Amino acid sequence: MTRRRTPVLIGAGVFALLLVALVATLAANVRAEQARQEAENRFEQTRAIAKTMLFDVYDEVSRTAGSTQAREMLARTGLDYLDALAADADAPADVRLEAGRGYLRLSQVTGGDQAGELARHRDGEALLTRAEEIITPLYAQNPGDIEVARTMAQVMLDKAGSNIYTHNQIDLAREQAQRAQAIIEPFATHDLDAARAYAVAIQAEGDTHGWSDDYPSAVPHFERALAFLDGLPESMREEIALLRVRGALLRLTGEAYHNLGRTEEARVTLDATVENNRTVLERTPDNPNALRSYAIANWYRAVVHRTNERNAAARASIEEAHRTAQTMRARDPNDAGAVRMVAITGEVYAQVLADLGRFAESYRLSDEVIAAHRSLVERSQGSQGARRSLAAALATTGGNYHNGRQYARACTFWREAHDIYESFDRAGTLSDWDRANALAEMQNFIREGCNPPRRFASGEAP
């Protein structure tokens, strides 16, 4: 006989408990989804604030003179937001890219000594290293992403610049410039920022040769970069960003021609540099980068005119350069690039005044130049690049005082310049060129003129 099972009846109380549990679960899921959505919203809001400060507002502020400290504050505040987001191991790649770009921007305004920068080299290099740590793995994973490639190339360019101008590590800088070219070349003919980076990377490779006074090796790189710009569509060629690169390339090419004895080519090229940079300044009159480029163009043209004894032209060009540099400094005293431009233009102006026999004015300006260089050494935390520039200015200033028969003062400047170069030699960081030229020249001046000054009575140069 089959026994029937009695159905188990679930009472109303049990159903009620199940219903409550279900409702509670659904409510918890809704709250969790709301919390997740709120967290995502906060993430995106924070990201939007950081991006606006680091990129949109930063770019706008950068176009205005007097904004150096504002740019640093914007970059630091924006990066604080973005860095917190990027610290999440699950942060998306584009957020990590933005953080890397933020570190790069902050390193530029903090550590650079060009327009609108603070010249705190050590701090800037630490920030640049952090940018490299973030961007390098991103580039390894996404070499075809143009945004990542642009940022990786710029990291390499900034490191190359630091190694050329601050550390005198020329071979390493050349490798970094070549790597930047390889990274950005696939995008260079159809993207404005990539075209700019590619031309600058070629320029940087040439500059590694020029920095060592190997001008025959430098010229082909400068000419190749100019040819690349000439081959771009006209709409791209006329963009301010590329006109600024063209101006820098023309100036370096003119310098190389001058040092190779190609006098007329140098004159024509440097005239073209001034015209190019005047056009940029007219189109962007308040941009500190445009002011700086125009000052540099006139400064170096004056150097070449003076060397070739075109004294009236040299004076006109250096007065325009120094006037522009003083405008930069007046607009933004915190800008190390403006202080540097006042120093290097003033150095040549003081020489021109000494040539004219206006020694009191030359001495006064020379002393201002040395003070400016000392302030840059202090700002840069004693970097070799800033100290090397000071040594070169001391050597020139000694010459101005010597030409005015102030021999004791001349020797004081030459001895200090000699000691700076010798300190590099002891540290193993003196370049071969500086050893053979700058240090040797100071040794000769001191030996022939300062122990005691045997030949100065006649005014003869040591």
C-alpha positions as CSV (number, residue, x, y, z in Angstrom):
1,M,0.0,0.0,0.0
2,T,1.5,3.4,-1.1
3,R,1.6,5.9,1.6
4,R,0.7,9.4,0.6
5,R,2.8,12.3,1.6
6,T,1.0,15.1,3.4
7,P,1.6,18.5,1.8
8,V,3.7,20.8,4.0
9,L,1.7,24.0,4.5
10,I,3.7,27.2,4.9
11,G,1.9,29.6,7.2
12,A,1.2,33.2,6.5
13,G,3.9,34.2,9.0
14,V,6.6,32.4,7.0
15,F,5.5,34.1,3.7
16,A,5.6,37.4,5.5
17,L,9.2,36.8,6.6
18,L,10.3,35.8,3.1
19,L,8.6,38.9,1.6
20,V,10.3,41.1,4.1
21,A,13.7,39.5,3.3
22,L,13.1,39.9,-0.4
23,V,12.1,43.6,0.0
24,A,15.2,44.2,2.2
25,T,17.5,42.6,-0.3
26,L,16.0,44.6,-3.2
27,A,16.3,47.8,-1.1
28,A,19.9,47.0,-0.3
29,N,20.6,46.4,-3.9
30,V,19.0,49.7,-4.8
31,R,21.1,51.5,-2.1
32,A,24.2,49.8,-3.3
33,E,23.5,50.8,-6.9
34,Q,22.8,54.4,-5.7
35,A,26.0,54.4,-3.7
36,R,28.0,53.0,-6.7
37,Q,26.4,55.7,-8.9
38,E,27.1,58.4,-6.4
39,A,30.7,57.2,-6.1
40,E,31.1,57.2,-9.9
41,N,29.5,60.7,-10.0
42,R,32.0,61.9,-7.4
43,F,34.9,60.3,-9.3
44,E,33.8,62.0,-12.5
45,Q,33.2,65.4,-10.8
46,T,36.6,65.2,-9.1
47,R,38.2,64.2,-12.4
48,A,36.4,67.1,-14.2
49,I,37.7,69.6,-11.7
50,A,41.2,68.3,-12.0
51,K,41.2,68.3,-15.8
52,T,39.8,71.8,-15.9
53,M,42.4,73.1,-13.5
54,L,45.3,71.2,-15.0
55,F,44.5,71.7,-18.7
56,D,41.8,74.1,-19.7
57,V,42.3,76.9,-17.1
58,Y,46.1,76.2,-17.0
59,D,46.4,76.7,-20.8
60,E,44.4,79.9,-20.7
61,V,46.4,81.3,-17.8
62,S,49.7,80.4,-19.5
63,R,49.0,82.8,-22.3
64,T,49.2,85.7,-19.9
65,A,52.4,87.2,-18.5
66,G,52.6,87.5,-14.8
67,S,51.0,84.1,-14.2
68,T,53.9,81.9,-13.1
69,Q,52.8,81.3,-9.5
70,A,49.2,81.0,-10.5
71,R,50.1,78.3,-13.0
72,E,52.0,76.4,-10.3
73,M,49.1,76.7,-7.9
74,L,46.7,75.4,-10.5
75,A,48.9,72.5,-11.4
76,R,49.5,71.5,-7.8
77,T,45.8,71.7,-6.8
78,G,44.6,69.9,-9.9
79,L,47.2,67.2,-9.4
80,D,46.2,66.7,-5.8
81,Y,42.7,65.7,-7.1
82,L,43.9,63.6,-10.0
83,D,46.7,61.8,-8.1
84,A,44.1,60.5,-5.5
85,L,42.1,59.1,-8.4
86,A,45.1,57.6,-10.2
87,A,46.3,55.9,-7.0
88,D,43.4,53.5,-7.3
89,A,44.8,50.2,-8.7
90,D,41.6,49.9,-10.8
91,A,41.8,53.5,-12.2
92,P,41.2,53.5,-15.9
93,A,44.1,54.2,-18.3
94,D,42.8,57.6,-19.3
95,V,42.8,58.7,-15.7
96,R,46.4,57.5,-15.2
97,L,47.3,59.3,-18.4
98,E,45.9,62.5,-17.1
99,A,47.8,62.1,-13.8
100,G,51.0,61.5,-15.8
101,R,50.4,64.6,-17.9
102,G,49.7,66.5,-14.6
103,Y,53.0,65.6,-13.2
104,L,54.7,66.6,-16.5
105,R,53.1,70.0,-16.4
106,L,53.9,70.6,-12.8
107,S,57.5,69.5,-13.5
108,Q,57.8,72.1,-16.3
109,V,56.5,75.1,-14.4
110,T,58.5,74.1,-11.3
111,G,61.8,73.0,-12.7
112,G,62.2,74.9,-16.0
113,D,63.9,78.2,-16.6
114,Q,62.1,79.3,-19.7
115,A,59.0,81.6,-19.9
116,G,56.7,81.3,-16.9
117,E,58.8,78.8,-15.0
118,L,60.4,78.8,-11.6
119,A,63.8,77.1,-12.2
120,R,63.7,74.8,-9.1
121,H,65.5,72.1,-11.1
122,R,65.7,69.5,-8.4
123,D,62.0,69.6,-7.5
124,G,61.1,69.6,-11.2
125,E,63.2,66.5,-11.9
126,A,61.5,64.6,-9.1
127,L,58.1,65.4,-10.6
128,L,59.3,64.5,-14.1
129,T,60.5,61.1,-12.8
130,R,57.1,60.5,-11.3
131,A,55.5,61.4,-14.7
132,E,57.8,58.9,-16.4
133,E,56.9,56.2,-13.9
134,I,53.2,56.6,-14.8
135,I,53.5,57.1,-18.5
136,T,56.1,54.4,-19.4
137,P,54.0,51.4,-18.7
138,L,51.0,53.1,-20.3
139,Y,53.0,53.6,-23.5
140,A,54.2,50.0,-23.4
141,Q,50.5,48.9,-23.3
142,N,49.2,51.5,-25.8
143,P,51.9,52.5,-28.3
144,G,49.3,53.3,-30.9
145,D,47.3,55.7,-28.7
146,I,48.3,59.2,-29.9
147,E,47.6,60.9,-26.5
148,V,49.9,58.4,-24.7
149,A,52.5,58.7,-27.5
150,R,52.5,62.5,-27.3
151,T,53.0,62.5,-23.5
152,M,55.7,59.8,-23.6
153,A,57.6,61.8,-26.3
154,Q,57.3,65.0,-24.2
155,V,58.7,63.2,-21.1
156,M,61.7,62.1,-23.2
157,L,62.1,65.7,-24.5
158,D,62.0,67.2,-21.1
159,K,64.5,64.7,-19.8
160,A,66.8,65.4,-22.8
161,G,66.6,69.1,-22.1
162,S,67.5,68.6,-18.5
163,N,70.5,66.4,-19.4
164,I,71.7,69.0,-22.0
165,Y,71.3,72.2,-20.1
166,T,71.5,71.2,-16.4
167,H,73.6,68.1,-16.2
168,N,75.8,68.2,-19.3
169,Q,74.9,64.5,-20.0
170,I,75.1,64.9,-23.7
171,D,75.1,61.3,-24.9
172,L,72.1,60.4,-22.7
173,A,70.3,63.5,-23.9
174,R,70.9,62.4,-27.6
175,E,69.5,59.0,-26.9
176,Q,66.4,60.5,-25.3
177,A,65.9,62.9,-28.2
178,Q,66.1,60.0,-30.7
179,R,63.7,58.0,-28.7
180,A,61.2,60.9,-28.7
181,Q,61.4,61.0,-32.5
182,A,60.7,57.3,-32.8
183,I,57.7,57.5,-30.5
184,I,56.0,60.4,-32.2
185,E,57.0,60.0,-35.8
186,P,54.0,57.8,-36.8
187,F,51.6,60.7,-36.0
188,A,53.8,63.6,-37.0
189,T,52.4,64.5,-40.4
190,H,48.7,64.7,-39.5
191,D,48.5,66.0,-35.9
192,L,49.6,69.5,-34.8
193,D,50.9,68.6,-31.4
194,A,52.7,65.5,-32.8
195,A,54.3,67.6,-35.5
196,R,55.5,70.1,-32.9
197,A,57.0,67.3,-30.8
198,Y,58.7,65.7,-33.7
199,A,60.3,68.9,-34.9
200,V,61.5,69.7,-31.4
201,A,62.9,66.2,-31.0
202,I,65.0,66.6,-34.1
203,Q,66.0,70.0,-32.9
204,A,67.1,68.5,-29.5
205,E,69.2,65.9,-31.2
206,G,70.9,68.7,-33.2
207,D,71.4,70.7,-30.0
208,T,73.3,67.9,-28.4
209,H,75.9,68.4,-31.1
210,G,75.7,72.2,-30.9
211,W,76.1,72.2,-27.1
212,S,79.4,70.4,-27.7
213,D,80.4,73.0,-30.4
214,D,80.2,70.3,-33.1
215,Y,78.3,72.5,-35.5
216,P,79.0,70.4,-38.6
217,S,77.1,67.6,-37.0
218,A,74.3,69.9,-35.7
219,V,73.4,71.6,-38.9
220,P,71.9,68.6,-40.8
221,H,69.5,68.0,-37.9
222,F,68.3,71.6,-37.8
223,E,67.9,71.7,-41.6
224,R,66.0,68.4,-41.5
225,A,63.6,69.7,-38.9
226,L,63.0,72.9,-41.0
227,A,62.4,70.8,-44.1
228,F,59.9,68.7,-42.1
229,L,58.0,71.8,-41.2
230,D,58.1,73.1,-44.8
231,G,56.6,69.8,-46.0
232,L,53.5,70.1,-43.8
233,P,50.2,71.5,-45.1
234,E,50.1,75.3,-45.1
235,S,47.2,75.3,-42.6
236,M,49.5,73.5,-40.1
237,R,52.6,75.5,-40.9
238,E,50.9,78.8,-40.0
239,E,49.8,77.6,-36.5
240,I,51.5,79.6,-33.7
241,A,52.9,76.4,-32.1
242,L,54.8,75.5,-35.2
243,L,55.9,79.1,-35.9
244,R,57.5,79.1,-32.5
245,V,59.4,75.9,-33.3
246,R,60.5,77.4,-36.6
247,G,61.8,80.4,-34.8
248,A,63.9,78.3,-32.4
249,L,65.2,76.2,-35.3
250,L,66.1,79.3,-37.4
251,R,68.0,80.8,-34.4
252,L,70.0,77.6,-33.8
253,T,70.7,77.2,-37.5
254,G,71.9,80.8,-37.7
255,E,74.2,80.2,-34.7
256,A,75.6,77.1,-36.3
257,Y,76.3,79.0,-39.6
258,H,78.0,81.8,-37.7
259,N,80.3,79.4,-35.9
260,L,81.1,77.7,-39.1
261,G,82.1,81.0,-40.7
262,R,79.1,81.0,-43.1
263,T,78.7,84.7,-42.3
264,E,76.1,85.8,-44.9
265,E,74.0,82.7,-44.4
266,A,74.0,83.4,-40.6
267,R,73.0,87.1,-41.1
268,V,70.1,86.1,-43.5
269,T,68.9,83.3,-41.2
270,L,69.0,85.4,-38.1
271,D,67.1,88.2,-39.8
272,A,64.5,85.6,-40.7
273,T,64.4,84.5,-37.1
274,V,63.6,88.0,-35.8
275,E,60.8,88.4,-38.4
276,N,59.3,85.0,-37.6
277,N,59.3,85.7,-33.9
278,R,58.0,89.3,-34.4
279,T,55.0,87.7,-36.3
280,V,54.4,85.3,-33.4
281,L,54.5,88.2,-30.9
282,E,52.1,90.4,-33.0
283,R,49.6,87.6,-33.0
284,T,50.0,86.8,-29.3
285,P,51.3,90.0,-27.7
286,D,50.8,89.0,-24.1
287,N,52.1,85.5,-24.3
288,P,55.4,85.2,-22.3
289,N,56.7,82.5,-24.6
290,A,56.3,84.9,-27.6
291,L,58.1,87.7,-25.7
292,R,60.9,85.3,-24.8
293,S,61.4,84.0,-28.3
294,Y,61.5,87.6,-29.7
295,A,64.1,88.6,-27.1
296,I,66.2,85.6,-27.9
297,A,66.1,86.2,-31.6
298,N,67.3,89.8,-31.2
299,W,69.9,88.8,-28.6
300,Y,71.6,86.3,-30.8
301,R,71.5,88.5,-33.8
302,A,73.2,91.2,-31.8
303,V,75.9,88.7,-30.8
304,V,76.6,87.9,-34.4
305,H,76.5,91.6,-35.5
306,R,79.0,92.5,-32.8
307,T,81.4,89.6,-33.7
308,N,81.4,90.8,-37.3
309,E,81.9,94.5,-36.2
310,R,78.5,95.7,-37.3
311,N,78.3,97.8,-34.2
312,A,75.3,100.0,-35.0
313,A,73.2,97.0,-35.9
314,A,74.4,95.1,-32.8
315,R,73.4,98.0,-30.6
316,A,70.0,98.3,-32.1
317,S,69.3,94.6,-31.9
318,I,70.5,94.2,-28.3
319,E,68.6,97.2,-27.1
320,E,65.4,95.7,-28.5
321,A,66.2,92.3,-26.9
322,H,67.0,93.9,-23.5
323,R,63.9,96.1,-23.6
324,T,61.8,93.0,-24.3
325,A,63.4,91.1,-21.5
326,Q,62.8,93.9,-19.0
327,T,59.1,93.9,-20.0
328,M,58.9,90.2,-19.2
329,R,60.5,90.7,-15.8
330,A,58.3,93.7,-15.0
331,R,55.2,91.7,-15.8
332,D,56.2,88.6,-13.8
333,P,59.1,88.9,-11.3
334,N,58.6,85.3,-10.3
335,D,59.4,84.1,-13.8
336,A,62.9,82.6,-13.9
337,G,62.8,82.7,-17.6
338,A,62.4,86.5,-17.5
339,V,65.2,86.9,-15.1
340,R,67.4,84.7,-17.3
341,M,66.5,86.8,-20.4
342,V,67.4,90.0,-18.6
343,A,70.8,88.4,-17.6
344,I,71.8,87.1,-21.1
345,T,70.6,90.2,-23.0
346,G,72.2,92.5,-20.4
347,E,75.5,90.6,-20.7
348,V,75.8,91.4,-24.4
349,Y,74.5,94.9,-23.9
350,A,77.2,95.5,-21.4
351,Q,79.8,94.4,-23.9
352,V,78.4,96.7,-26.6
353,L,78.5,99.6,-24.1
354,A,82.2,98.8,-23.3
355,D,82.9,98.7,-27.0
356,L,81.6,102.2,-27.2
357,G,83.7,103.4,-24.3
358,R,80.7,103.9,-22.1
359,F,82.3,102.0,-19.2
360,A,80.3,103.4,-16.3
361,E,77.1,102.2,-17.9
362,S,78.8,98.9,-18.8
363,Y,79.9,98.2,-15.2
364,R,76.5,99.1,-13.8
365,L,74.8,96.7,-16.2
366,S,77.4,94.0,-15.7
367,D,76.8,94.1,-12.0
368,E,73.1,93.7,-12.6
369,V,73.7,90.7,-14.9
370,I,75.9,88.9,-12.3
371,A,73.2,89.6,-9.6
372,A,70.6,88.1,-11.9
373,H,72.7,85.0,-12.5
374,R,73.3,84.5,-8.8
375,S,69.6,84.6,-8.2
376,L,69.1,81.9,-10.8
377,V,71.7,79.8,-9.1
378,E,69.8,80.1,-5.8
379,R,66.5,79.4,-7.4
380,S,67.9,76.3,-9.2
381,Q,69.3,75.0,-5.9
382,G,72.8,75.3,-7.3
383,S,72.3,73.3,-10.5
384,Q,75.4,72.9,-12.7
385,G,73.6,74.6,-15.7
386,A,72.9,77.8,-13.7
387,R,76.4,77.8,-12.2
388,R,77.9,77.3,-15.7
389,S,75.9,80.3,-17.0
390,L,77.2,82.4,-14.0
391,A,80.8,81.4,-14.8
392,A,80.4,82.5,-18.4
393,A,78.9,85.8,-17.3
394,L,81.7,86.3,-14.8
395,A,84.3,85.8,-17.6
396,T,82.6,88.3,-19.9
397,T,82.2,90.8,-17.0
398,G,85.9,90.5,-16.2
399,G,86.6,91.4,-19.8
400,N,84.4,94.5,-19.6
401,Y,86.2,95.7,-16.5
402,H,89.6,94.9,-18.0
403,N,88.7,96.9,-21.1
404,G,88.0,99.9,-18.8
405,R,91.4,99.3,-17.1
406,Q,89.7,98.2,-13.8
407,Y,92.2,95.3,-13.6
408,A,91.7,94.2,-9.9
409,R,88.0,93.9,-10.5
410,A,88.6,92.0,-13.7
411,C,90.8,89.5,-11.8
412,T,88.2,89.0,-9.1
413,F,85.6,88.0,-11.7
414,W,88.0,85.7,-13.6
415,R,89.1,83.9,-10.4
416,E,85.5,83.2,-9.5
417,A,84.7,81.9,-13.0
418,H,87.9,79.7,-12.8
419,D,86.9,78.3,-9.5
420,I,83.4,77.3,-10.8
421,Y,84.9,75.5,-13.8
422,E,87.5,73.8,-11.6
423,S,84.8,72.6,-9.2
424,F,83.1,70.9,-12.2
425,D,86.5,69.3,-13.1
426,R,87.0,67.9,-9.6
427,A,83.4,66.5,-9.7
428,G,84.1,64.9,-13.0
429,T,81.3,66.8,-14.8
430,L,83.3,69.3,-16.8
431,S,82.8,68.9,-20.5
432,D,85.8,68.5,-22.8
433,W,84.9,71.7,-24.6
434,D,84.8,73.7,-21.3
435,R,88.1,72.1,-20.2
436,A,89.8,73.1,-23.5
437,N,88.2,76.5,-23.8
438,A,86.5,78.1,-20.8
439,L,88.7,76.7,-18.1
440,A,91.8,77.1,-20.2
441,E,90.9,80.7,-21.0
442,M,90.4,81.6,-17.3
443,Q,93.7,79.9,-16.4
444,N,95.5,81.9,-19.1
445,F,93.9,85.2,-18.0
446,I,94.9,84.7,-14.4
447,R,98.4,83.5,-15.2
448,E,99.1,86.3,-17.6
449,G,97.2,89.1,-16.0
450,C,96.6,88.5,-12.3
451,N,99.8,87.1,-10.7
452,P,100.7,90.0,-10.8
453,P,99.1,91.9,-13.8
454,R,102.3,92.3,-15.9
455,R,100.7,93.4,-19.2
456,F,97.7,95.3,-18.1
457,A,99.5,98.6,-17.8
458,S,99.4,99.0,-21.6
459,G,95.8,97.8,-21.8
460,E,96.9,94.7,-23.7
461,A,94.6,91.8,-23.3
462,P,96.1,88.8,-21.4
